[in-house]
Amino acid sequence: MCGIKAALFDLYDTLTYVDRLRYEEKIAKCAAICSIAPDKFLKAWRSLYIQSTLGIYPTTEERVEAVLDILKIPRLQEIIRDVTAYEHEFLRTGMMLFEDAISTLNSLKTAGLRLGLVTNASPSVRVLIKKYKLDEYLNAVIVSSEVNCRKPAEGIYKAALAELGVEASESVFVGDGNDNELKGAEHLGITTIWVNRGLPKYQKDETPVVGFDFKAESLEEVRRIIMTMTAAPREF
């Protein structure tokens, strides 16, 4: 059996992390636009997270409209416009790339691996991907809201494998473990690497992390693990 040919990466808390101050500022600004308390806006916004990542709201504007409905606030165009603008601005300025992200992706790509992104995210994630030009390093970008399927459901991993043209046994999935993503990948026979940096998470998930073959504290450590697997066949 061949060695590893492809690596799939989670996005949030794996390649990127949140600037907490800017996140709180975004929530405060959006709440002020809606003339409500920040905690009320945040509760309504988070209540639509799953639906948003499944593509039920194809645009940020439509998610904002749904939030306004929950809060019983009229759908005024200026409110929708401004809240949407702040959300996109936060993704551009408040979601930071880990310092070893690009070097890791570039090194693996140079080594001949095919790379994919598999993320549970709303359509607005494209703002973040564009900012950091991540698609320049990736052969496949699979966003849950675009394929209407979330990790850990097998369909989202299969979409990435199909686009990369590899088998599960030839692939590695790298993630922080949220959404039971490692267990989902493991179920398909994908080798899994848990990146545990010990940092506060953007997408909080209290579910215990299970389903990993290897554990790493950085993407540089992930790179070294993957490179050892490209040179030798997997054993079962």
VOKOL-806590 format. One line per field, with one value per atom (N, C-alpha, C, O, CB): atom name; x, y, z. Coordinates in steps of 0.05 Angstrom, whole numbers, plus 5000, padded with zeros to 4 digits. Glycine has a CB too. Layout:
<nodes>
atomo	(CA,...)
px	(X,...)
py	(Y,...)
pz	(Z,...)
</nodes>
This chain:
<nodes>
atomo	(N,CA,C,O,CB,N,CA,C,O,CB,N,CA,C,O,CB,N,CA,C,O,CB,N,CA,C,O,CB,N,CA,C,O,CB,N,CA,C,O,CB,N,CA,C,O,CB,N,CA,C,O,CB,N,CA,C,O,CB,N,CA,C,O,CB,N,CA,C,O,CB,N,CA,C,O,CB,N,CA,C,O,CB,N,CA,C,O,CB,N,CA,C,O,CB,N,CA,C,O,CB,N,CA,C,O,CB,N,CA,C,O,CB,N,CA,C,O,CB,N,CA,C,O,CB,N,CA,C,O,CB,N,CA,C,O,CB,N,CA,C,O,CB,N,CA,C,O,CB,N,CA,C,O,CB,N,CA,C,O,CB,N,CA,C,O,CB,N,CA,C,O,CB,N,CA,C,O,CB,N,CA,C,O,CB,N,CA,C,O,CB,N,CA,C,O,CB,N,CA,C,O,CB,N,CA,C,O,CB,N,CA,C,O,CB,N,CA,C,O,CB,N,CA,C,O,CB,N,CA,C,O,CB,N,CA,C,O,CB,N,CA,C,O,CB,N,CA,C,O,CB,N,CA,C,O,CB,N,CA,C,O,CB,N,CA,C,O,CB,N,CA,C,O,CB,N,CA,C,O,CB,N,CA,C,O,CB,N,CA,C,O,CB,N,CA,C,O,CB,N,CA,C,O,CB,N,CA,C,O,CB,N,CA,C,O,CB,N,CA,C,O,CB,N,CA,C,O,CB,N,CA,C,O,CB,N,CA,C,O,CB,N,CA,C,O,CB,N,CA,C,O,CB,N,CA,C,O,CB,N,CA,C,O,CB,N,CA,C,O,CB,N,CA,C,O,CB,N,CA,C,O,CB,N,CA,C,O,CB,N,CA,C,O,CB,N,CA,C,O,CB,N,CA,C,O,CB,N,CA,C,O,CB,N,CA,C,O,CB,N,CA,C,O,CB,N,CA,C,O,CB,N,CA,C,O,CB,N,CA,C,O,CB,N,CA,C,O,CB,N,CA,C,O,CB,N,CA,C,O,CB,N,CA,C,O,CB,N,CA,C,O,CB,N,CA,C,O,CB,N,CA,C,O,CB,N,CA,C,O,CB,N,CA,C,O,CB,N,CA,C,O,CB,N,CA,C,O,CB,N,CA,C,O,CB,N,CA,C,O,CB,N,CA,C,O,CB,N,CA,C,O,CB,N,CA,C,O,CB,N,CA,C,O,CB,N,CA,C,O,CB,N,CA,C,O,CB,N,CA,C,O,CB,N,CA,C,O,CB,N,CA,C,O,CB,N,CA,C,O,CB,N,CA,C,O,CB,N,CA,C,O,CB,N,CA,C,O,CB,N,CA,C,O,CB,N,CA,C,O,CB,N,CA,C,O,CB,N,CA,C,O,CB,N,CA,C,O,CB,N,CA,C,O,CB,N,CA,C,O,CB,N,CA,C,O,CB,N,CA,C,O,CB,N,CA,C,O,CB,N,CA,C,O,CB,N,CA,C,O,CB,N,CA,C,O,CB,N,CA,C,O,CB,N,CA,C,O,CB,N,CA,C,O,CB,N,CA,C,O,CB,N,CA,C,O,CB,N,CA,C,O,CB,N,CA,C,O,CB,N,CA,C,O,CB,N,CA,C,O,CB,N,CA,C,O,CB,N,CA,C,O,CB,N,CA,C,O,CB,N,CA,C,O,CB,N,CA,C,O,CB,N,CA,C,O,CB,N,CA,C,O,CB,N,CA,C,O,CB,N,CA,C,O,CB,N,CA,C,O,CB,N,CA,C,O,CB,N,CA,C,O,CB,N,CA,C,O,CB,N,CA,C,O,CB,N,CA,C,O,CB,N,CA,C,O,CB,N,CA,C,O,CB,N,CA,C,O,CB,N,CA,C,O,CB,N,CA,C,O,CB,N,CA,C,O,CB,N,CA,C,O,CB,N,CA,C,O,CB,N,CA,C,O,CB,N,CA,C,O,CB,N,CA,C,O,CB,N,CA,C,O,CB,N,CA,C,O,CB,N,CA,C,O,CB,N,CA,C,O,CB,N,CA,C,O,CB,N,CA,C,O,CB,N,CA,C,O,CB,N,CA,C,O,CB,N,CA,C,O,CB,N,CA,C,O,CB,N,CA,C,O,CB,N,CA,C,O,CB,N,CA,C,O,CB,N,CA,C,O,CB,N,CA,C,O,CB,N,CA,C,O,CB,N,CA,C,O,CB,N,CA,C,O,CB,N,CA,C,O,CB,N,CA,C,O,CB,N,CA,C,O,CB,N,CA,C,O,CB,N,CA,C,O,CB,N,CA,C,O,CB,N,CA,C,O,CB,N,CA,C,O,CB,N,CA,C,O,CB,N,CA,C,O,CB,N,CA,C,O,CB,N,CA,C,O,CB,N,CA,C,O,CB,N,CA,C,O,CB,N,CA,C,O,CB,N,CA,C,O,CB,N,CA,C,O,CB,N,CA,C,O,CB,N,CA,C,O,CB,N,CA,C,O,CB,N,CA,C,O,CB,N,CA,C,O,CB,N,CA,C,O,CB,N,CA,C,O,CB,N,CA,C,O,CB,N,CA,C,O,CB,N,CA,C,O,CB,N,CA,C,O,CB,N,CA,C,O,CB,N,CA,C,O,CB,N,CA,C,O,CB,N,CA,C,O,CB,N,CA,C,O,CB,N,CA,C,O,CB,N,CA,C,O,CB,N,CA,C,O,CB,N,CA,C,O,CB,N,CA,C,O,CB,N,CA,C,O,CB,N,CA,C,O,CB,N,CA,C,O,CB,N,CA,C,O,CB,N,CA,C,O,CB,N,CA,C,O,CB,N,CA,C,O,CB,N,CA,C,O,CB,N,CA,C,O,CB,N,CA,C,O,CB,N,CA,C,O,CB,N,CA,C,O,CB,N,CA,C,O,CB,N,CA,C,O,CB,N,CA,C,O,CB,N,CA,C,O,CB,N,CA,C,O,CB,N,CA,C,O,CB,N,CA,C,O,CB,N,CA,C,O,CB,N,CA,C,O,CB,N,CA,C,O,CB,N,CA,C,O,CB,N,CA,C,O,CB,N,CA,C,O,CB,N,CA,C,O,CB,N,CA,C,O,CB,N,CA,C,O,CB,N,CA,C,O,CB,N,CA,C,O,CB,N,CA,C,O,CB,N,CA,C,O,CB)
px	(5017,5000,5018,5038,4981,5010,5025,5025,5007,5015,5044,5044,5024,5007,5072,5025,5006,5010,5033,5008,4989,4990,4976,4980,4978,4958,4943,4938,4938,4916,4936,4930,4906,4906,4955,4887,4863,4866,4873,4837,4860,4862,4836,4821,4883,4830,4809,4819,4843,4802,4801,4809,4810,4831,4789,4786,4785,4799,4794,4756,4816,4831,4852,4864,4813,4856,4877,4896,4920,4864,4886,4903,4900,4919,4895,4877,4872,4863,4854,4851,4865,4855,4842,4846,4878,4827,4811,4826,4837,4783,4825,4833,4809,4790,4842,4810,4787,4777,4753,4794,4795,4787,4771,4751,4812,4781,4766,4739,4720,4783,4738,4713,4693,4670,4717,4701,4683,4675,4652,4697,4693,4687,4666,4648,4712,4669,4649,4621,4602,4657,4620,4594,4582,4558,4597,4599,4589,4579,4558,4612,4593,4585,4559,4541,4607,4557,4532,4508,4486,4536,4513,4492,4483,4459,4501,4502,4496,4479,4460,4521,4485,4470,4441,4422,4482,4438,4411,4397,4374,4412,4412,4402,4394,4373,4378,4411,4406,4432,4454,4395,4431,4455,4472,4461,4446,4498,4516,4510,4511,4544,4503,4497,4473,4471,4494,4453,4429,4435,4426,4407,4451,4458,4475,4470,4474,4494,4512,4496,4500,4533,4476,4460,4444,4443,4440,4433,4417,4435,4428,4402,4459,4478,4487,4488,4502,4495,4505,4483,4489,4517,4458,4436,4432,4420,4410,4443,4440,4466,4468,4432,4485,4511,4508,4518,4530,4494,4492,4478,4488,4477,4456,4441,4458,4457,4416,4473,4490,4512,4518,4503,4523,4544,4533,4549,4561,4507,4495,4484,4473,4472,4488,4480,4451,4441,4485,4438,4410,4408,4388,4397,4429,4430,4454,4477,4434,4449,4470,4488,4510,4458,4478,4494,4494,4477,4484,4514,4515,4490,4479,4540,4481,4458,4433,4417,4452,4430,4407,4408,4388,4404,4432,4436,4429,4416,4464,4438,4432,4401,4391,4446,4388,4359,4346,4327,4348,4356,4344,4350,4333,4356,4373,4379,4360,4350,4408,4355,4336,4308,4294,4335,4300,4274,4273,4253,4268,4295,4296,4293,4280,4322,4306,4307,4282,4279,4332,4265,4241,4248,4236,4222,4268,4277,4270,4275,4308,4259,4252,4276,4299,4240,4271,4293,4300,4294,4285,4311,4319,4345,4364,4322,4346,4369,4395,4416,4364,4394,4418,4429,4454,4413,4411,4420,4433,4455,4397,4420,4430,4457,4476,4411,4459,4484,4507,4529,4480,4502,4523,4532,4556,4514,4513,4521,4537,4557,4496,4528,4543,4571,4590,4528,4574,4600,4619,4642,4597,4608,4625,4633,4656,4610,4615,4622,4645,4664,4597,4643,4664,4690,4712,4655,4688,4712,4726,4750,4705,4710,4722,4737,4759,4700,4726,4740,4767,4786,4722,4767,4792,4812,4836,4785,4803,4822,4824,4843,4815,4804,4803,4809,4813,4777,4810,4817,4846,4852,4798,4863,4892,4902,4892,4907,4923,4935,4957,4974,4945,4958,4980,5006,5007,4976,5027,5052,5064,5080,5072,5057,5069,5050,5055,5076,5028,5008,5018,5018,4982,5026,5034,5059,5061,5039,5079,5103,5097,5110,5123,5078,5071,5057,5065,5053,5038,5024,5043,5043,5001,5061,5080,5099,5106,5095,5109,5128,5115,5127,5138,5090,5077,5070,5072,5051,5062,5057,5082,5081,5044,5104,5129,5138,5151,5151,5131,5138,5121,5126,5136,5101,5085,5058,5044,5100,5051,5025,5003,5007,5025,4980,4956,4942,4940,4936,4934,4924,4895,4887,4941,4880,4852,4844,4856,4834,4824,4812,4784,4769,4812,4778,4751,4741,4750,4752,4723,4715,4685,4670,4726,4676,4648,4647,4656,4639,4635,4635,4612,4601,4661,4605,4584,4597,4621,4572,4580,4591,4611,4628,4568,4609,4628,4656,4674,4619,4662,4689,4706,4731,4689,4694,4709,4724,4745,4690,4714,4728,4755,4775,4711,4756,4780,4799,4823,4773,4789,4805,4819,4842,4789,4804,4814,4836,4856,4792,4831,4851,4878,4898,4841,4879,4905,4914,4934,4903,4898,4905,4911,4929,4930,4894,4898,4894,4907,4880,4877,4872,4896,4896,4848,4916,4940,4956,4973,4958,4951,4966,4949,4959,4975,4923,4904,4894,4889,4880,4891,4879,4849,4836,4893,4839,4810,4802,4815,4802,4780,4769,4740,4723,4771,4734,4707,4696,4705,4708,4675,4662,4634,4619,4659,4628,4603,4578,4560,4601,4578,4554,4551,4529,4555,4572,4571,4564,4554,4597,4569,4562,4539,4531,4587,4528,4505,4510,4492,4480,4534,4542,4564,4583,4551,4561,4580,4596,4586,4565,4621,4636,4620,4610,4665,4618,4633,4620,4628,4640,4599,4585,4605,4621,4561,4604,4624,4624,4644,4620,4601,4599,4619,4629,4572,4625,4643,4672,4686,4641,4680,4707,4708,4728,4714,4687,4687,4688,4701,4662,4676,4677,4706,4714,4659,4721,4749,4766,4782,4760,4762,4777,4773,4791,4770,4747,4741,4754,4765,4710,4754,4766,4796,4809,4758,4808,4837,4846,4869,4847,4827,4833,4849,4867,4847,4843,4858,4839,4815,4877,4850,4834,4837,4856,4843,4818,4820,4846,4858,4796,4854,4878,4903,4925,4880,4901,4924,4925,4940,4924,4907,4903,4906,4904,4875,4911,4913,4893,4891,4942,4879,4863,4875,4882,4833,4878,4890,4869,4858,4915,4864,4844,4847,4861,4817,4833,4834,4814,4814,4828,4797,4779,4751,4734,4790,4745,4717,4698,4706,4715,4673,4652,4657,4646,4650,4673,4678,4691,4687,4653,4705,4716,4737,4738,4728,4752,4773,4760,4769,4792,4740,4726,4712,4712,4705,4702,4689,4709,4703,4676,4733,4753,4764,4768,4777,4768,4777,4758,4766,4781,4732,4712,4715,4708,4684,4725,4729,4756,4761,4726,4773,4799,4821,4842,4798,4815,4835,4852,4841,4821,4878,4896,4890,4887,4926,4890,4882,4904,4917,4856,4907,4926,4911,4899,4950,4912,4899,4920,4941,4889,4913,4929,4918,4897,4930,4933,4924,4944,4965,4922,4938,4956,4951,4966,4954,4929,4923,4913,4917,4946,4901,4891,4861,4848,4902,4850,4820,4811,4824,4812,4787,4777,4757,4742,4765,4758,4738,4711,4691,4747,4710,4686,4687,4701,4682,4674,4676,4660,4638,4665,4672,4660,4669,4693,4667,4650,4657,4659,4665,4636,4654,4656,4685,4703,4645,4690,4718,4729,4715,4718,4755,4768,4774,4789,4793,4764,4769,4775,4769,4745,4787,4790,4816,4817,4768,4837,4862,4884,4886,4872,4900,4923,4948,4965,4928,4951,4975,4966,4944,4994,4983,4977,5001,5024,4972,4995,5016,5009,4985,5020,5029,5025,5028,5025,5043,5036,5040,5037,5038,5067,5034,5032,5060,5062,5021,5081,5108,5111,5123,5129,5101,5102,5084,5091,5093,5062,5044,5060,5059,5019,5074,5089,5109,5112,5104,5123,5143,5130,5140,5159,5107,5092,5084,5088,5067,5073,5063,5086,5084,5048,5109,5131,5142,5152,5153,5141,5150,5131,5140,5152,5106,5086,5087,5078,5059,5098,5098,5120,5119,5104,5138,5161,5156,5171,5186,5136,5131,5102,5085,5142,5096,5068,5056,5070,5065,5029,5015,5013,5011,4988,5014,5011,4985,4976,5034,4972,4947,4949,4929,4923)
py	(4976,5000,5025,5025,5000,5045,5070,5085,5080,5087,5104,5121,5143,5143,5133,5162,5184,5203,5211,5200,5209,5226,5253,5271,5212,5255,5279,5286,5268,5276,5311,5321,5339,5359,5334,5334,5350,5366,5355,5333,5392,5409,5422,5431,5431,5422,5439,5468,5473,5430,5487,5515,5528,5535,5530,5532,5547,5531,5508,5552,5545,5534,5513,5500,5521,5510,5493,5509,5510,5470,5522,5541,5569,5585,5539,5576,5603,5604,5583,5617,5627,5631,5658,5676,5628,5662,5687,5707,5700,5681,5733,5755,5761,5773,5780,5753,5756,5784,5789,5744,5803,5831,5841,5854,5849,5834,5842,5828,5840,5837,5803,5789,5803,5807,5759,5810,5823,5851,5859,5827,5864,5890,5887,5904,5903,5866,5861,5857,5868,5836,5840,5834,5860,5865,5813,5876,5901,5920,5933,5915,5922,5940,5931,5947,5942,5905,5894,5898,5904,5864,5894,5897,5927,5932,5888,5945,5974,5981,5997,5990,5970,5975,5967,5979,5961,5944,5933,5945,5939,5903,5962,5975,5954,5957,5993,5934,5914,5909,5918,5888,5893,5886,5866,5849,5875,5868,5849,5820,5803,5854,5813,5784,5774,5750,5780,5791,5783,5779,5759,5804,5797,5793,5768,5752,5818,5764,5740,5714,5695,5741,5713,5689,5683,5660,5693,5704,5700,5692,5675,5726,5705,5699,5670,5656,5718,5661,5634,5613,5590,5631,5620,5601,5591,5570,5613,5606,5599,5588,5585,5624,5581,5572,5546,5545,5566,5526,5501,5505,5495,5480,5519,5524,5539,5533,5540,5558,5573,5556,5559,5597,5538,5521,5499,5485,5509,5495,5476,5489,5475,5461,5515,5529,5537,5545,5511,5536,5545,5575,5584,5538,5589,5618,5622,5624,5636,5622,5623,5648,5648,5621,5669,5693,5704,5696,5715,5720,5732,5749,5750,5749,5763,5780,5764,5774,5794,5741,5724,5714,5712,5700,5709,5701,5725,5722,5691,5749,5773,5777,5784,5797,5773,5776,5757,5764,5771,5732,5712,5720,5716,5685,5732,5741,5763,5764,5751,5782,5804,5793,5803,5823,5772,5760,5748,5751,5738,5735,5724,5746,5742,5708,5768,5790,5808,5828,5806,5801,5817,5847,5866,5817,5849,5875,5877,5858,5879,5899,5902,5898,5905,5930,5886,5881,5906,5908,5858,5925,5950,5946,5933,5973,5956,5951,5961,5949,5963,5984,5995,5978,5976,6024,5965,5947,5922,5914,5939,5911,5887,5893,5877,5877,5915,5923,5927,5917,5950,5941,5947,5923,5920,5969,5906,5882,5863,5852,5868,5861,5844,5855,5839,5843,5881,5893,5888,5882,5923,5889,5884,5855,5849,5892,5837,5809,5803,5789,5791,5814,5809,5823,5812,5819,5847,5861,5845,5844,5889,5833,5816,5793,5787,5806,5780,5757,5766,5751,5744,5791,5801,5810,5808,5825,5820,5831,5817,5821,5860,5801,5788,5758,5747,5793,5746,5718,5717,5725,5702,5707,5708,5680,5659,5717,5681,5656,5648,5665,5660,5623,5614,5617,5613,5584,5625,5632,5608,5613,5642,5584,5561,5549,5528,5539,5563,5552,5552,5532,5569,5576,5577,5561,5547,5607,5562,5547,5517,5502,5553,5508,5479,5472,5452,5473,5487,5482,5482,5465,5502,5502,5505,5482,5471,5531,5473,5451,5425,5410,5448,5420,5395,5396,5375,5391,5419,5421,5417,5403,5449,5429,5425,5396,5387,5443,5382,5354,5336,5312,5344,5348,5333,5324,5309,5311,5331,5323,5340,5364,5324,5328,5343,5353,5337,5326,5378,5390,5398,5408,5413,5394,5402,5416,5411,5378,5433,5446,5434,5434,5477,5425,5415,5429,5423,5383,5448,5465,5467,5469,5492,5466,5472,5503,5514,5458,5515,5545,5556,5542,5555,5580,5594,5605,5604,5618,5614,5623,5646,5650,5632,5662,5684,5676,5693,5701,5650,5641,5647,5648,5611,5650,5656,5683,5687,5657,5701,5726,5720,5732,5745,5702,5694,5679,5684,5677,5661,5645,5663,5660,5624,5683,5702,5719,5725,5719,5728,5746,5733,5746,5754,5708,5695,5679,5666,5676,5681,5668,5638,5626,5681,5626,5598,5579,5558,5589,5588,5570,5568,5551,5581,5585,5582,5557,5547,5607,5548,5524,5499,5477,5529,5502,5480,5470,5486,5488,5444,5432,5428,5424,5405,5431,5428,5445,5444,5398,5459,5474,5466,5472,5506,5451,5441,5455,5452,5410,5471,5487,5474,5470,5517,5469,5454,5468,5455,5451,5495,5509,5508,5513,5538,5500,5498,5470,5466,5507,5450,5423,5412,5389,5405,5430,5423,5398,5381,5419,5396,5373,5381,5393,5349,5374,5382,5358,5336,5396,5364,5344,5339,5358,5354,5314,5291,5273,5250,5274,5283,5267,5259,5276,5282,5234,5224,5239,5239,5195,5250,5263,5285,5289,5273,5301,5324,5314,5327,5342,5293,5282,5269,5272,5261,5255,5242,5263,5257,5225,5286,5307,5316,5320,5331,5318,5327,5305,5311,5333,5280,5258,5256,5251,5232,5259,5257,5279,5275,5258,5304,5326,5324,5333,5353,5311,5308,5283,5280,5305,5265,5241,5221,5208,5248,5218,5200,5182,5189,5215,5161,5143,5152,5166,5114,5144,5151,5140,5154,5139,5117,5104,5119,5114,5075,5136,5152,5180,5197,5153,5185,5212,5216,5197,5221,5240,5249,5271,5289,5257,5271,5294,5307,5293,5285,5334,5349,5369,5385,5364,5367,5385,5388,5373,5376,5408,5413,5395,5395,5442,5381,5361,5370,5354,5353,5395,5405,5389,5378,5435,5389,5376,5346,5335,5390,5334,5305,5299,5277,5289,5318,5316,5294,5282,5342,5289,5268,5240,5223,5270,5236,5211,5206,5183,5209,5227,5224,5216,5199,5250,5228,5221,5192,5177,5241,5186,5159,5138,5116,5157,5143,5124,5116,5093,5135,5134,5128,5116,5108,5154,5113,5101,5122,5115,5082,5147,5169,5170,5170,5196,5172,5176,5204,5223,5173,5206,5231,5242,5227,5228,5269,5283,5304,5322,5295,5302,5322,5344,5339,5310,5369,5392,5404,5417,5413,5401,5412,5433,5426,5389,5458,5480,5490,5506,5503,5481,5490,5518,5532,5486,5528,5556,5557,5537,5569,5580,5584,5580,5588,5611,5568,5562,5582,5594,5534,5586,5604,5591,5603,5611,5566,5550,5532,5511,5534,5539,5523,5497,5497,5539,5476,5449,5434,5429,5434,5426,5412,5382,5368,5418,5373,5344,5334,5347,5337,5313,5303,5296,5285,5278,5301,5295,5266,5255,5312,5252,5224,5219,5235,5207,5196,5188,5197,5199,5198,5202,5211,5189,5174,5237,5189,5170,5183,5169,5161,5209,5223,5249,5259,5229,5260,5285,5304,5296,5281,5329,5349,5375,5381,5354,5391,5416,5440,5463,5419,5434,5455,5443,5419,5469,5461,5451,5442,5425,5473,5453,5444,5415,5399,5462,5408,5381,5363,5340,5378,5373,5359,5353,5331,5376,5373,5370,5347,5330,5396,5346,5324,5297,5277,5330,5296,5270,5261,5237,5273,5279,5272,5264,5244,5295,5278,5271,5244,5230,5292,5235,5207,5187,5164,5203,5194,5175,5174,5155,5183,5195,5195,5176,5168,5223,5169,5152,5123,5106,5161,5116,5087,5080,5097,5081,5055,5047,5045,5041,5020,5049,5046,5017,5000,5059,5011,4984,4981,4999,4975,4958,4953,4927,4919,4950)
pz	(5000,5000,5000,5013,5025,4985,4983,5009,5026,4961,5013,5036,5033,5015,5039,5051,5051,5027,5021,5077,5013,4989,4993,4977,4966,5013,5017,5046,5063,5002,5052,5079,5078,5063,5091,5095,5098,5124,5145,5098,5123,5146,5154,5136,5142,5180,5191,5189,5185,5220,5192,5191,5218,5228,5173,5231,5256,5278,5283,5264,5293,5315,5307,5323,5335,5280,5270,5253,5259,5253,5232,5217,5226,5224,5187,5238,5247,5276,5287,5229,5288,5316,5318,5300,5337,5339,5341,5359,5380,5352,5351,5368,5386,5376,5351,5411,5429,5432,5432,5456,5433,5436,5412,5416,5440,5389,5364,5362,5351,5340,5371,5371,5389,5381,5379,5413,5431,5421,5425,5459,5407,5395,5373,5371,5384,5358,5336,5348,5338,5319,5368,5381,5392,5389,5403,5405,5417,5395,5399,5433,5373,5351,5339,5333,5330,5334,5322,5341,5332,5315,5366,5386,5387,5389,5414,5385,5386,5362,5364,5387,5339,5314,5318,5309,5290,5332,5337,5362,5368,5340,5376,5401,5422,5435,5394,5425,5446,5461,5453,5434,5482,5498,5482,5468,5525,5485,5471,5476,5457,5478,5501,5507,5492,5485,5537,5488,5473,5444,5432,5477,5432,5404,5401,5382,5394,5419,5417,5419,5404,5438,5437,5440,5414,5406,5464,5402,5378,5355,5339,5371,5353,5331,5333,5313,5333,5357,5361,5357,5350,5388,5362,5360,5331,5326,5370,5312,5284,5272,5248,5268,5289,5279,5262,5240,5303,5273,5259,5232,5211,5276,5232,5208,5187,5163,5213,5197,5179,5166,5142,5193,5181,5170,5153,5139,5193,5153,5135,5109,5092,5149,5107,5083,5082,5061,5059,5105,5106,5101,5090,5134,5109,5102,5083,5092,5129,5057,5037,5038,5027,5010,5051,5053,5081,5097,5033,5088,5114,5119,5141,5118,5098,5101,5109,5126,5074,5099,5106,5135,5148,5087,5144,5172,5190,5211,5178,5183,5198,5199,5220,5186,5177,5176,5196,5210,5148,5197,5215,5244,5262,5210,5250,5277,5285,5307,5278,5266,5272,5278,5295,5248,5264,5269,5297,5311,5248,5305,5332,5353,5374,5337,5348,5367,5364,5379,5363,5344,5339,5332,5342,5364,5315,5306,5276,5261,5311,5267,5239,5221,5227,5234,5197,5178,5162,5139,5159,5176,5162,5147,5157,5183,5122,5105,5117,5113,5078,5130,5141,5164,5168,5152,5179,5200,5188,5196,5219,5169,5155,5142,5145,5134,5129,5116,5136,5131,5100,5158,5176,5193,5198,5195,5201,5216,5198,5206,5227,5173,5154,5150,5149,5127,5148,5143,5167,5163,5139,5191,5215,5217,5225,5240,5209,5209,5190,5196,5202,5166,5146,5154,5149,5118,5166,5175,5197,5198,5185,5214,5236,5224,5233,5255,5204,5191,5178,5177,5170,5168,5156,5176,5171,5138,5200,5219,5245,5260,5224,5252,5278,5278,5299,5290,5255,5253,5243,5221,5233,5260,5255,5246,5254,5280,5229,5219,5238,5245,5190,5247,5263,5247,5223,5272,5261,5247,5232,5214,5267,5240,5225,5204,5193,5245,5199,5180,5151,5138,5182,5142,5114,5108,5088,5106,5127,5123,5121,5106,5145,5138,5138,5112,5099,5161,5103,5078,5055,5037,5073,5054,5032,5031,5010,5034,5055,5056,5047,5032,5084,5055,5047,5017,5004,5063,5007,4979,4962,4942,4972,4971,4957,4957,4938,4970,4978,4980,4962,4960,5009,4949,4930,4941,4927,4921,4966,4976,4965,4959,5007,4962,4954,4980,4999,4937,4981,5006,5003,4982,5014,5024,5024,5050,5071,5019,5048,5072,5075,5056,5069,5099,5105,5130,5152,5110,5126,5149,5152,5132,5145,5177,5183,5186,5205,5210,5166,5166,5150,5132,5155,5156,5140,5115,5112,5157,5096,5070,5073,5056,5053,5095,5098,5102,5101,5122,5106,5110,5086,5088,5116,5063,5039,5041,5028,5014,5058,5063,5076,5069,5081,5095,5109,5091,5091,5133,5075,5057,5036,5030,5042,5027,5007,5019,5007,4996,5044,5057,5059,5052,5085,5068,5071,5047,5047,5095,5025,5000,5004,4992,4987,5021,5027,5003,5001,5049,4985,4962,4944,4926,4946,4947,4932,4940,4924,4935,4964,4974,4973,4977,5002,4968,4971,4944,4925,4987,4942,4917,4919,4899,4912,4944,4948,4972,4993,4951,4970,4992,4995,4979,4987,5017,5021,5046,5068,5026,5041,5062,5067,5048,5054,5092,5098,5087,5078,5128,5088,5079,5049,5039,5088,5035,5006,4996,4974,4993,5014,5006,5023,5020,5010,5041,5058,5074,5077,5040,5085,5101,5120,5112,5082,5146,5166,5177,5178,5189,5185,5201,5226,5238,5207,5235,5227,5206,5202,5251,5192,5172,5150,5141,5160,5141,5122,5095,5082,5118,5088,5062,5057,5035,5058,5078,5074,5070,5055,5099,5083,5079,5051,5037,5101,5044,5017,4995,4974,5014,4999,4979,4975,4952,4986,4996,4995,4982,4965,5023,4990,4978,4948,4933,4992,4940,4912,4896,4874,4908,4907,4892,4891,4872,4906,4912,4912,4896,4889,4941,4891,4876,4891,4880,4851,4918,4935,4951,4953,4954,4961,4979,5008,5015,4975,5024,5053,5065,5082,5068,5057,5069,5060,5072,5060,5041,5031,5043,5034,5001,5062,5071,5101,5117,5063,5109,5137,5141,5124,5145,5164,5172,5196,5216,5177,5195,5217,5228,5213,5207,5254,5266,5296,5309,5259,5307,5336,5351,5375,5342,5336,5349,5353,5362,5374,5348,5351,5332,5312,5345,5340,5323,5319,5300,5297,5336,5333,5306,5296,5337,5295,5268,5265,5244,5260,5286,5284,5283,5267,5307,5299,5298,5271,5261,5321,5260,5234,5212,5195,5226,5213,5193,5198,5180,5195,5224,5231,5221,5213,5261,5223,5215,5185,5178,5219,5169,5141,5135,5112,5125,5155,5151,5145,5135,5128,5151,5148,5173,5195,5142,5170,5193,5204,5189,5184,5231,5243,5261,5275,5259,5261,5278,5293,5281,5262,5320,5337,5343,5355,5363,5336,5342,5368,5368,5319,5389,5415,5425,5437,5436,5419,5427,5455,5466,5407,5468,5495,5496,5516,5512,5474,5473,5474,5467,5447,5481,5480,5452,5433,5491,5448,5421,5412,5427,5421,5385,5372,5373,5381,5343,5364,5364,5388,5387,5338,5410,5435,5431,5421,5458,5441,5440,5464,5468,5413,5481,5506,5502,5521,5527,5477,5472,5475,5463,5444,5489,5491,5464,5447,5510,5460,5435,5433,5450,5431,5413,5409,5379,5362,5419,5374,5346,5333,5309,5330,5349,5337,5339,5358,5350,5318,5317,5328,5340,5288,5323,5332,5345,5340,5308,5363,5376,5372,5374,5406,5365,5361,5375,5379,5330,5381,5394,5375,5383,5418,5350,5330,5303,5299,5334,5283,5255,5245,5228,5237,5256,5249,5258,5243,5262,5281,5290,5272,5267,5319,5264,5245,5219,5209,5239,5209,5185,5187,5169,5177,5210,5214,5215,5204,5239,5228,5229,5202,5194,5247,5186,5159,5141,5126,5146,5143,5126,5131,5113,5129,5156,5162,5150,5144,5192,5146,5134,5104,5092,5144,5091,5062,5051,5028,5052,5068,5059,5063,5053,5073,5079,5085,5083,5088,5113,5076,5075,5102,5122,5061,5103,5129,5136,5118,5128,5161,5171,5186,5200,5189,5183,5196,5213,5226,5176)
</nodes>
